[in-house]
Amino acid sequence: MIDDEGKDDSTGSGKEKDDQSPSLDKRVTQPGRHVGDRYVRIVRPTGSGLRGHGGRWVATEETMERTGRFGRAWDSALRFLIGKRLETEAEGEERVGVATGLPILASDNISSSAYATEEAMRVLALAGTAALALTMPIAIAVVFVLAIVILSESRVIRAYPNGGGSYLVARENHGVIAGLVAASALLIDYVLTVAVSTAAGVAAISSFVPELHDYRVVAGLALIAVLVIGNLRGVREAGVLFAAPTYAYMIAMYGLIAFGLFRVLSGDPPHSVTPPNPFPPDGTTPLMLLLVLRAFASGSVGLTGSEAVANGVPSFRRPETTNAIKTLVLMGTIFATIFLAITWLSTTIGIQPDLNEQETVNSMMTKAIVGAGTPFYYIVQVTTAIILLLAANTGFTGFPRLASVLANDRFMPRHFADVGSRLAFNFGIIILALLACVILAAFGGSVTNLVPLYTIGVFLAFTLSQSGLVRRWRRLRNPGWQVSMVINAFGTVVTGTVLLVVAYTKFEHGAWMVLVLIPLISALLYGIHRHYQTVHDALVITGPEQQRVLALPAPVVIVPIARLDRAALQALAFARSVSPTVKAVHISTSKASAQEFERRWAQLETDIKLDVVTSPYRSLVAPLLKYIDAMDKSDDRPITVVLAEFVPHHWWEWLLHSQTAFRLKAALLFRPNTIVIDVPYHFEDADHHTRRK
Amino acid sequence: MQTKRILVALAGTSADPDMLRLVASIAKPAKAEVVGIHVIEVRWNLPLDAVMEPELDRGEELLASAKKLADQTGLELETELLQARDAAAAIVDTAVERKCDLIVVAMPFRKRLGRVYVGRTVQNVYVNAPCAVLAYRQEETR
């Protein structure tokens, strides 16, 4: 096998001599300087970026590098924005612990503490300022529901440590349709998380920069763009980027609460701050049960984001389940303490919400406690704005991951499962950002307009997953199943009740849109799955009789020739190498040009037969397609169309050519049983040749 | 001496990175071409062209990291993987074939019987190379 005279042994891995398949693995034996000395040069594909041997190759980062000036500039820009490419093996390093996981997965829930009180107050204020006294009982009810949700979600984490959350639980225990309903609800909710959080973040900034109020949509879109870049850099880096602001918010809020409590309890209660546009003191609607329920539903916005931890269990370092539960409990504790304290202080001080959302309750409460214009006021406002923006990051963590799970189950397009250069689900991130931008713009960047759409999805998903777990415990009957079942059954009742309240009270305020969208998206996901299933059934190799590569007869090759030139001759030569049955066809627009073409063809040294079709209506593609149809009917052998394509040096030179080959390719793309082969002709002019040299 | 082509023998030891930095400092001002080779020594009980997967993997790996390091230092390094019975003979033969005017070899700091130990390959390259040889000995680790 080895040629001692220094010739190639291109197989290099023990293949037979008559194997003419090309190989990258070449070994050349070289004689040494001394008699009998020999050594083997292992010739690898230089510059290809492929590493390996014996038919097993690894594509290194070099293969990913673009060539050309623009390609290199694009690579540099991408590297600057989203960082260096990561290998798949680095996935383990991209996981996070509790300290980093908290800002990534729990920022949505924790940040809700900044506006949940206000949302409940805004509904109660419709019945007059006296009705604001009900804010605290509503906050306690919300925290009670949160405690039930956290207890139930910890069961979800234990039962489904691979993530997937409500979708997986509902699918496994209630069936595919319920799973898809939960998935649709969560997908909608994640999009709304981004839109609402961004709007709330901008509102917090515009509380102390009022000029921004008129540009809140543009500011929101810009902030979403920043979040996209942060998330394209990967989960771990996004966590590192967002960890500091989350902890800064917590420190600022606990500091503010401690100082506020000290002032109230020490007999120095802060004076209330009047909002720029107060609600009418006597209200516009009577205080009825429905209004209280609506206020509870609006306050329940604070429960959103608590499902993100259960969905993102695989993002945690080992032991994933323990870390996820720790994060969940920490998240609930932080939210509950901040939310209850803000609500208590606001109602005690006598803060009222602003009718036009010009200033937040949080801002007015901070002004009352520490004074307007003090450094601490700005610290609280800035950290609040930042955490509200980071809450949108929970959507960026949850949506792409859930979409990838759905894509792997063939309910969403495959692109959602593709992992990007930084191991993030880039497609999901970009689609989420686009959807959130559309919603943000459509609702004018208003938190109050967006909030009614929110929370329905998450409570529907909660209810489905809780009830799913009840069925699971009953089915499996593991040790202690009764306790788990009671917890989840209670969770089902509580979250189901909240769902009904939220859906009923927010229906006419925009919730109907979500209720219409959920079945539509579920049907779409199911339709996508049916398509993939049909394609899979058509493509899959089912039995041993299909496990062989058939020897097909040589095809009938048709070579459309527009002009007899070098590109055409190259295509004809290639066609001849593919099959002995080659037919050239020329579509001519007049009899005279047809005769001229036949005269030139006769001068060509070839045995390939020519058919000339005269097209008096000057159309090229339609007559050619009919010609191929007719040829197909007259011959049983498969049809192969070989196209000669002239390739210019620069992209702009394409505009100067008619692109006939391209149009033909497009026309033949959906023609059944037709193989289309493109033979590109790269021309070498004197100028280009010199430059390349 | 005007150095135009340098052959660097990469053994995969801890001395390789230092040696490459040294080569970069010589090659860059002289605009010399640099070829980095790794020789897999094949035992006599195997055919010369035997496919030794672990050794090939290691060789590929160390050449790749040498290339990466060279890129970082701004050195254009062409790499080659060889199999031979004796590494020194293959290094010298490759240097002759490629018309190299300098061979650079490295040795980690090792002592035997109280004396610095050069090693068989470095010694044989010194003895047999027709061109200049620069042996980089790593400093003693403290």
Chai-1 contact restraints between the chains, C-beta under 6 A:
chainA,res_idxA,chainB,res_idxB,connection_type,confidence,min_distance_angstrom,max_distance_angstrom,comment,restraint_id
A,I2,B,D49,contact,1.0,0.0,6.0,A-B,restraint_1
A,R27,B,D49,contact,1.0,0.0,6.0,A-B,restraint_2
A,G32,B,A89,contact,1.0,0.0,6.0,A-B,restraint_3
A,G32,B,D93,contact,1.0,0.0,6.0,A-B,restraint_4
A,R33,B,D93,contact,1.0,0.0,6.0,A-B,restraint_5
A,D37,B,A89,contact,1.0,0.0,6.0,A-B,restraint_6
A,Y39,B,L82,contact,1.0,0.0,6.0,A-B,restraint_7
A,Y39,B,A84,contact,1.0,0.0,6.0,A-B,restraint_8
A,Y39,B,A90,contact,1.0,0.0,6.0,A-B,restraint_9
A,V40,B,L48,contact,1.0,0.0,6.0,A-B,restraint_10
A,V40,B,D49,contact,1.0,0.0,6.0,A-B,restraint_11
A,V40,B,Q83,contact,1.0,0.0,6.0,A-B,restraint_12
A,R41,B,L82,contact,1.0,0.0,6.0,A-B,restraint_13
A,I42,B,L81,contact,1.0,0.0,6.0,A-B,restraint_14
A,R51,B,E60,contact,1.0,0.0,6.0,A-B,restraint_15
A,H53,B,L56,contact,1.0,0.0,6.0,A-B,restraint_16
A,G54,B,V51,contact,1.0,0.0,6.0,A-B,restraint_17
